[in-house]
Amino acid sequence: MKKQLLAFSLALAFTSTSSILHAQDSISAGKEKAASCISCHGDQGNSIVSTFPKLAEQHPSYIIKQLQAFKTGARKNPMMSAIAAGLSTDDMEDIAAYYAAQDISANVLPSQVDVANEDEDEEGITDTKKLTIEEVLAQGSDLYRNGDLKREVSACIACHGPLGEGNKPAGFPMIKSQHADYLIQTLTDFKNDVRSNNPENMMHMIARKMTIEEIKDVSYRLSMMK
């Protein structure tokens, strides 16, 4: 019995070591294959251009899914579709492993943002008020955690977690520390049905009910999550 247990333990050890080495090889290969991605997505997946997404720390399964969508045409983007067309499944897995192993960078708190609340008084007169960054972040935090019951907007926390870390088994992406400009564009695309390659069009159904102000509020809040 002891010999059997020893043999089993050794088998587990070898399997674990083999898995670790394979993962390291995949990350190393992914670094080389991601060289052409640096111009848009930045060194180690931290884009310095706010309209291009950060890929650092993103769940591998999500990156692979998006690359496959670009390759098949389910997600439209001329540049990304051309790049993905030349990638094999192994290439996608290696690139995803590399980016997942990197640390996402923190964003700098903007001094001001272009967000305004529009409220109607009892006489139906609209009053537009410019918001401070503190007010924007507070409203974004409330929307992220509680949603907007009046407008039937689901709370983001339900799928993306309390810290914006996402849900790897469910395939929901990590969205913390992402660029606000990219998030605003993404939610707007979901709202306008420009982008819809998600399970049962879930994000389209949520974003279509959001106001532009709510999209900006939650995007800036997410950009500050660490």
C-alpha positions as CSV (number, residue, x, y, z in Angstrom):
1,M,0.0,0.0,0.0
2,K,2.8,2.4,0.9
3,K,4.5,1.7,-2.4
4,Q,1.3,2.4,-4.2
5,L,0.9,5.7,-2.4
6,L,4.5,6.6,-3.1
7,A,4.1,5.9,-6.8
8,F,0.9,7.9,-6.9
9,S,2.6,10.9,-5.1
10,L,5.5,10.8,-7.6
11,A,3.1,10.7,-10.5
12,L,1.3,13.7,-9.2
13,A,4.6,15.6,-8.7
14,F,5.8,14.8,-12.2
15,T,2.4,15.8,-13.7
16,S,2.4,19.1,-11.7
17,T,6.0,19.9,-12.8
18,S,5.2,19.1,-16.4
19,S,2.1,21.4,-16.3
20,I,4.2,24.2,-14.9
21,L,6.9,23.8,-17.5
22,H,4.3,23.7,-20.3
23,A,2.7,26.9,-19.0
24,Q,6.1,28.7,-18.9
25,D,6.8,27.5,-22.4
26,S,3.5,28.8,-23.6
27,I,4.1,32.2,-21.9
28,S,7.5,32.4,-23.5
29,A,6.2,31.6,-26.9
30,G,3.4,34.0,-26.4
31,K,5.8,36.8,-25.7
32,E,7.4,36.4,-29.1
33,K,4.2,36.0,-30.9
34,A,2.7,39.1,-29.3
35,A,5.6,41.3,-30.5
36,S,3.4,42.7,-33.3
37,C,0.7,43.6,-30.8
38,I,2.9,46.1,-28.9
39,S,2.3,49.1,-31.2
40,C,-1.4,49.1,-30.2
41,H,-1.7,47.2,-26.9
42,G,1.6,48.4,-25.3
43,D,4.5,46.7,-23.7
44,Q,3.3,43.7,-21.6
45,G,-0.3,44.4,-22.6
46,N,-0.6,47.8,-21.0
47,S,-1.7,50.1,-23.8
48,I,-0.8,53.8,-23.5
49,V,-3.4,54.8,-26.0
50,S,-6.8,55.1,-24.2
51,T,-8.8,53.9,-27.1
52,F,-6.9,50.6,-27.3
53,P,-7.7,48.0,-24.6
54,K,-5.2,46.8,-22.0
55,L,-4.8,43.0,-22.2
56,A,-2.6,42.4,-19.2
57,E,-4.1,40.0,-16.6
58,Q,-7.1,39.3,-18.8
59,H,-8.4,35.7,-18.6
60,P,-6.9,33.5,-21.3
61,S,-10.2,32.1,-22.3
62,Y,-11.6,35.6,-23.0
63,I,-8.7,36.6,-25.1
64,I,-8.9,33.4,-27.1
65,K,-12.6,33.9,-27.6
66,Q,-12.2,37.4,-28.9
67,L,-9.4,36.4,-31.3
68,Q,-11.5,33.6,-32.6
69,A,-14.4,36.1,-33.1
70,F,-12.1,38.4,-35.1
71,K,-10.9,35.5,-37.2
72,T,-14.4,34.2,-38.0
73,G,-15.9,37.7,-38.5
74,A,-18.3,37.4,-35.6
75,R,-16.6,40.6,-34.3
76,K,-15.8,43.3,-36.7
77,N,-12.5,45.2,-36.8
78,P,-10.4,45.4,-40.0
79,M,-7.1,45.5,-38.3
80,M,-7.7,42.8,-35.7
81,S,-9.5,40.6,-38.3
82,A,-6.4,40.7,-40.5
83,I,-4.1,39.9,-37.6
84,A,-6.3,37.1,-36.2
85,A,-6.6,35.5,-39.7
86,G,-3.0,34.4,-39.5
87,L,-3.1,33.0,-36.0
88,S,-3.5,29.3,-35.3
89,T,-5.3,27.9,-32.2
90,D,-1.9,27.3,-30.6
91,D,-0.8,30.9,-31.4
92,M,-3.9,32.3,-29.7
93,E,-3.4,30.1,-26.6
94,D,0.2,31.2,-26.3
95,I,-0.6,34.9,-26.7
96,A,-3.4,34.6,-24.2
97,A,-1.2,32.9,-21.7
98,Y,1.5,35.6,-22.0
99,Y,-0.9,38.5,-21.5
100,A,-2.7,36.7,-18.6
101,A,0.7,36.5,-16.8
102,Q,1.3,40.2,-16.9
103,D,0.2,42.8,-14.3
104,I,-2.2,45.5,-15.4
105,S,-1.2,49.0,-14.8
106,A,-3.1,51.6,-12.8
107,N,-4.6,54.6,-14.4
108,V,-4.1,58.2,-13.3
109,L,-7.1,60.0,-11.9
110,P,-8.2,62.5,-14.5
111,S,-8.5,66.1,-13.3
112,Q,-11.8,66.6,-15.1
113,V,-14.2,64.6,-17.2
114,D,-16.9,65.5,-19.7
115,V,-19.9,64.1,-17.9
116,A,-23.2,65.9,-17.0
117,N,-26.4,64.9,-15.3
118,E,-29.6,66.0,-16.9
119,D,-32.6,66.2,-14.5
120,E,-36.1,67.3,-15.2
121,D,-38.0,69.4,-12.6
122,E,-41.7,69.2,-12.0
123,E,-42.4,71.5,-14.9
124,G,-40.4,69.3,-17.3
125,I,-37.5,71.8,-17.6
126,T,-34.2,70.0,-18.0
127,D,-31.3,71.2,-15.8
128,T,-27.9,70.2,-16.9
129,K,-25.2,70.1,-14.3
130,K,-21.5,69.4,-14.9
131,L,-20.1,66.8,-12.5
132,T,-16.8,66.7,-10.6
133,I,-14.6,63.6,-11.0
134,E,-15.5,62.6,-7.4
135,E,-19.3,62.8,-8.2
136,V,-18.7,60.7,-11.4
137,L,-16.8,58.0,-9.5
138,A,-19.5,57.9,-6.8
139,Q,-22.3,57.5,-9.3
140,G,-20.3,54.9,-11.2
141,S,-19.7,53.0,-8.0
142,D,-23.4,52.9,-7.1
143,L,-24.3,51.8,-10.6
144,Y,-21.7,49.1,-10.6
145,R,-22.8,47.7,-7.3
146,N,-26.5,48.3,-7.4
147,G,-27.5,48.8,-11.0
148,D,-30.4,51.1,-11.9
149,L,-33.7,49.4,-10.9
150,K,-35.8,52.2,-12.4
151,R,-34.3,51.7,-15.8
152,E,-33.9,47.9,-15.3
153,V,-30.1,48.0,-15.6
154,S,-28.4,45.1,-14.0
155,A,-25.6,45.6,-11.4
156,C,-22.2,45.0,-13.1
157,I,-20.9,43.3,-9.9
158,A,-23.1,40.3,-10.6
159,C,-21.0,39.1,-13.5
160,H,-17.7,41.0,-13.2
161,G,-17.1,40.6,-9.4
162,P,-16.7,43.1,-6.5
163,L,-13.4,44.3,-7.8
164,G,-13.9,44.1,-11.5
165,E,-11.9,40.9,-11.7
166,G,-14.4,39.1,-13.9
167,N,-15.4,35.5,-13.7
168,K,-13.0,33.1,-15.4
169,P,-15.1,29.9,-15.4
170,A,-18.1,31.8,-16.7
171,G,-16.0,33.6,-19.3
172,F,-16.8,37.1,-18.1
173,P,-13.8,39.4,-18.6
174,M,-11.7,41.3,-16.1
175,I,-12.6,45.0,-16.5
176,K,-10.7,46.7,-13.6
177,S,-8.1,49.4,-14.5
178,Q,-9.2,49.4,-18.1
179,H,-9.1,52.7,-20.0
180,A,-12.3,54.7,-19.5
181,D,-12.3,55.8,-23.2
182,Y,-12.2,52.2,-24.4
183,L,-14.9,51.1,-21.9
184,I,-17.1,54.0,-23.0
185,Q,-16.7,53.0,-26.7
186,T,-17.3,49.3,-25.9
187,L,-20.5,50.0,-23.9
188,T,-21.7,52.4,-26.6
189,D,-21.1,49.7,-29.3
190,F,-23.1,47.2,-27.2
191,K,-25.8,49.8,-26.8
192,N,-26.1,50.4,-30.5
193,D,-25.8,46.7,-31.4
194,V,-22.4,47.3,-33.2
195,R,-20.9,44.6,-31.1
196,S,-22.8,41.6,-30.0
197,N,-20.6,38.5,-29.8
198,N,-21.5,37.7,-26.2
199,P,-23.7,34.9,-24.7
200,E,-27.4,35.6,-25.5
201,N,-26.4,39.2,-26.4
202,M,-26.4,39.9,-22.6
203,M,-24.3,43.1,-22.8
204,H,-26.5,44.5,-25.6
205,M,-29.6,44.0,-23.4
206,I,-28.0,45.8,-20.5
207,A,-26.2,48.6,-22.3
208,R,-29.2,49.6,-24.4
209,K,-31.0,50.6,-21.3
210,M,-28.1,52.8,-20.0
211,T,-27.9,56.5,-20.6
212,I,-24.7,58.0,-22.0
213,E,-24.1,59.5,-18.6
214,E,-24.4,56.1,-16.9
215,I,-22.0,54.6,-19.4
216,K,-19.4,57.3,-18.7
217,D,-19.9,57.1,-14.9
218,V,-19.3,53.3,-14.7
219,S,-16.5,53.5,-17.2
220,Y,-14.5,56.0,-15.2
221,R,-15.2,54.1,-12.0
222,L,-13.9,50.9,-13.5
223,S,-10.8,52.7,-14.8
224,M,-9.9,53.5,-11.2
225,M,-10.5,50.0,-9.8
226,K,-7.3,48.2,-8.8
